[in-house]
Each structure stands twice: as C-alpha cells, then as structure tokens.
Amino acid sequence: MNRGDFDMLPYESRLNEHNPRCPMRLYNIETVRKRACLKYAMLAGLHKNGPNRLSKAEVPELVSRGEELWKAAYVISPYRKTFLYRPPGAHYLTIT
C-alpha cells in the first residue's frame, strides 16, 4: 500500500517522541489488512463491475480472495520480521 491508500483510512494521532512537530498516525491493523487484501484482489482483476462500482456484498468476498492471493505470493521470513516475495509457481522459498 502506498501513502495515498493510508490517507483515506481512519487513524489516531499521537505525539511523536522523536519529532514533536510531526505527530504519529496509528492505524487499526485489521482495517489496514482488509484494505490491503481488497487492493490486492482488485489489482488481480477479480472485481466484476469495475473498481468504482463495488457492492457491499462483493467486498468481503474480494477481501478473502485477496488474502488467499497474498498468502500464495508472500511468505513470512523465519529469520526476520519481513515478508519475502515468492515467485509464481514456486512451492518453496530458498534463502541464500
């Protein structure tokens, strides 16, 4: 997700200890996860009527399908708390 995607999500503003002139934005992780999965599904072309015409019934289905696609494309690295890209068709990930 890019900065523009985060701008439309609700957030809580808190004081930044390291830079008081620039407050922190705290986002609900579940809201961010749902928005990211929805975006992933839409970028894959799974929406039926176009991105501007999503029905409320279509959104939960797109979120679940987007999450499945994301899990198929990325794995959590056991060595660090990051995500590693898994090439399409790969059943395992080699770390060198």
N, C-alpha and C positions, 0 to 999 in steps of 0.2 A: 504494500500500500504506500502511496506517496502522501505528501503533506496535504494536498487538496482533499484527499479522502478523509483524513483526520479532522479537517476543518468543519465538516458537517456532522461530526459525532458530538454528543454531549460530553462535557468534561467538567472537572472540578479544579479550580485554580488554587494553588498553594504557593507560599513564599519559597523561593529558591535560596537555600543557604549559601550557595557558591556565588550567586549573582542576584542580589535583591531587586535589581532593575528589570530582570527577566523572570516573571513567575513561571512555575511549573504547571503543566497541564496533566491531570491524572484522568485516565480513561478507564472505563469499565472493561475488563478483559473479555468478558462474554460478548459485549457489544462489538468490540473490535474483531473478535473471532468470527462472529456471524457476518459482519460486513466484508471481511477478507474472503470468506468462503463464497459469499454471494458474488463478489467481484471475480473470483477465480472461475466460477461456473459461467458467468456472463462472458468472460474473455474466451472461454472454451466454446461459446456459441450454443449453450444449452437452453437459452430462453426462447420462448415460442413467438411472442408478438413484438419483439424489439425491446431495447432497454428502457424506453420511455413509457411503455405500456405494461408494466408488471402488475398482475393482480395480487391481492393479499394472499390468496390460496396458493399461488405459484412460488412465493418467496421461501417458505420452509422447505419445499422440495428442492429448490435451487441451492439453498444453504447446505442441505445434506449431501447433494450430489457434488457440490464444490468441495466439501470437506473430504469426500472419498477421492476426488481427483488430486487434491493437495497431498493427502497421505500416500497416494501412489507415486507422486513426483518427488517428495522430500522425505528424508529420514532425520531423526534427531541423533546428533553425533554423541557417542558414548564418552568421548574424551573431553568435550567442552559443550557448553550450553548454546549450541548454534544448530542451524539446520543445514544439511548438505543436500545439494541437488542430485537426484537420482536420474540418470538418463532414461529416456523412454525404452521400455522393453527389458531393462535390467532387473533381475530378481535379487540381486545383492549389491552391496556397495563395497568397493575396495578402497581402503585408506592406506596411502603410502607415505 
